[in-house]
Amino acid sequence: MKKRKFLTTLMVVLFSFTSLIYLIKVTPAYSRNSEIERRVFVHYPKIKGGKVPLTPTDQVTDYKYTRIHWLGTNPQVIYYVNPQNNIGIDVATAKVAIDSAFATWDLADTSGNDLTFRDGGITAKNTTVNPSMDFYNTVSWEPLSSTYPSAIAVTYFWYYRTTKELVEVDTLLNEDLPWSVNPYGTVGFSSFDVQNITTHEVGHWLVLGDLYKWRDSELTMYGYASMGETKKDTLGTGDILGINRIYP
């Protein structure tokens, strides 16, 4: 009787253990993708009106750092350009303007932990509004007005919530708006300059935030822009302090 009871108990234990093993096997492994969050920066035209209390300069030391960054020592970030929908700008000309925007931030990072943007070339990859993550960092043109009324450009970025590590960044320039390179020519102030706007958006690739105080209006990371503007082509003191704060 005792022997039968012992065998019954043993079978129950074995069954329970086997069930535990089964449960462990069928439970899906933890995926880092469940930790990834997407955010977006939206770039709007300059506001009109308001008081002008002083004359701002690009020597202002302001910057806004979110603590989200590319991980590692001397990180290298590959970007791709799709200039197909750029409203009449020569592809090579548009590409040079975008490359110059990335180079501007490269040259500003004078710390020991340098970040480098690497040119991945032209791509046919079509990054749409509200894109899904595909591990390609792109700059392209798309119609944005129906989703982001009046927006000049948007930059999406994905990162791990726990580590604050960037995974991917995509910038979309608004195809619905007029664009040019060096807009002071025949088009004057009737278009947005590609390099000017892209330089601001590349600041978001570092996840530097927009600045909206009037005193910051000469900085590249000032959150508004206007047609014909080119001052964001060159970084101000606050912009340079920002990148060197992220990658010291």
N, C-alpha and C positions, 0 to 999 in steps of 0.2 A: 504493500500500500504506500509506504514511504517512498519506495523507488519510483512508483507511478507518479506520485505527487511531484517528486524531484524532476522527472522527465518532463512533466507538463509545465512546470515553472521554467525549466531550461528552454523549452520551445517558445514560451511567451517572450522570454528575454531575447532569444535569437530573432524572433519575428519583429520585435520592437527595434532591435539594432539594425536589422535589414531594412526596415521602413525608414529609419533615420538616415541610413546610407542613401536610400533611394531619394529621400527628400533633398539631401545635400546635392545629389547629382542633378536633379531636375531644376534646382533653383538657379536662375541665370546669373552669370558672373556680373559683378558690378561694372557698369560702363561709365567711363569718364564723360561720355557725351551727355549723360543726365545732369552733369554739373555745368554744362556750357550755357551761357546766357548771351543773347544778342541785344545790343543797344544801337541807337542811331543818333547822329548829329545832323541837324537841319540848318542850312545856311540861308538866311533871308537878306533881301535888299536893305539898304540903309533906311533908318527911320527918318521922317521929316519933321521939321519944327523943333521946338524945345529951346531952352536957354543954352548959351555957350559961355560958361563961366571963365574959361581960360583957353589958352592955345596949347593943345596936347602935343607931345613929341614922342618919338620912338625910343626915348631913353627911360621911359617908365619901366619899373622893375616888376610889374605884375605878371603873374601867370597862374594858371589853374591846373593842378595835377591830380588825376583821379586815382593814382596808385596802381592802375592797370598798365602793363608793360610787356614788351617782348622779353622772353626769359633767356638767361644765359649770359656769359661773358662775351663781349663783342658780337652781339647778335647780327645776323645778316637776313634781311627781309627781301624776298624776290617779288617784284611787282610786274604786272602785265598790262598792256594798254590795248583797248579796242576803240579805235578812232572812227569807226564806220559811220556813225550817225552824228557827225560833228558839224552839220549844217554848212557844208561848203568849204571848210578849211582843208587845205592840202594835208594829206595824211602825214607826210614827213614833217611838215611845219608844226602840226598839232603834237606830234610825238616829241619833238625837240622841246617844246614849251613845257610839256609834262615832265620830261626828264630833268629839265632845269629846276622845276619845283622840288623834285626829290633831292637833287644835288644841293640845293640851298640849305636843307636841313642837315645833310651829310656834312657839309663844311662847317656848320655851326657846332657840331658835337666835337668839342676839343678835349673831352675827358679821357681818362685812361680806359674806360669801358665804352668804346666807340660802337655806335649802331651804324650799320651800312645798309643802304638800299641798293639792291642789285637789279639791273634792268633785265627782265625776262623776255623783252621784245613784244612784238605785235601778236595779239591773240584774236581768234574769231569767237571766243567764248562770250556768250551774251548774258550779262548779269542784269537781271530784271529788278523791278521795284519789289521791295520786301523779299529779298533772295533767301535761299537756303544756303547753308554752309557747304562749300565744295573744296576748301583748302587752297583756293587760288585767290591771290590778292590782285584786284583789278581796278583800273580806272576806265570808265566808259561813259557814253552818252545814252540817256533814256528819257522818254517823256515823263515828267514828274508832276505836272501841274494838277492832274486829277486827284492824286494821292497827297501831295504836299503843295497846296496852292501858294504861289508866289516864291517857292523855294528856288534858289540858284543851284544848289547841289545838296546831296545827302551823303553821309559816310556811315556805313554799317560796320560794326565790329563785334566779334565773338571772343569770349574769354572764359576761363575757368573761374568760377566764383571763389573757390577756396584759395588758389594760388595767385589769382590776379594775372595769370599768364594769357597773353593774347594768342589767339588761334588763327584768325583771319580778319582782313579788313577789305572792304569794297567801297569805292567812291563812284557815285553816279552824278554826272553833270546834266543839268536839265536841257534836254533836246528841244523843248518848247521855246527856249529863249535864244536871242541872237548872240553868237560867239565870234571872237576874232583873236588874232595874235597881234600885239602892239596896236591897240584900238585907236591911237591918236591919228592914224592915217585918214583915208577917205571916209571911214565909218565914224570917226570922232567918238562921241560919247553915247553911241547908240548900240553898244554891244558890251558883253562881259569879256574880259581878257582871260584867256585860258591859263596862263602861268600864274596870274594874280590869284584866281580862285583856287586853282589846284594847290598852290603853296599853302594856303590856309587849310585846305582839306588834308594835306599831308601832315600838318600839325595834329590833326585828329588821328592819324595813323599812329602817332605817339601817344594818343589819348590825352593830349592837352585839351582842356575845355575852352569854350567860348568865353570871351570877356565882353561885358556890355557897358562898362562905365565910360563916360565921355573921355576921361583922361587916358584911356587905353585905345582910343580910336586910331592911332598911328601904328599900332602893333599888328603883326600878321594875324594873331589869334583874336582880334576884334571880331565880334560875331556878326557884323553887318558889312555889306559891300555895295558898290554902285557901278553902273556902267561907266566904262572908260577908266576905271581905277586900276592903277598898277603898283601902288605903294606896298602891297603885300608881297611883292616879288622879293623884297629884302627884309630880313628879320630885324626886329627891334631888341632892345636889351632884355625885356621880359621874356620874349620868345627864346632867346639864347639861354637865359638862365633856366628856363623850363626844361629844355632838352638835356642840359647838363645836370639838372637835378635828378632826372629820371635815370640817366646813365652816367653816374659819377666816376 
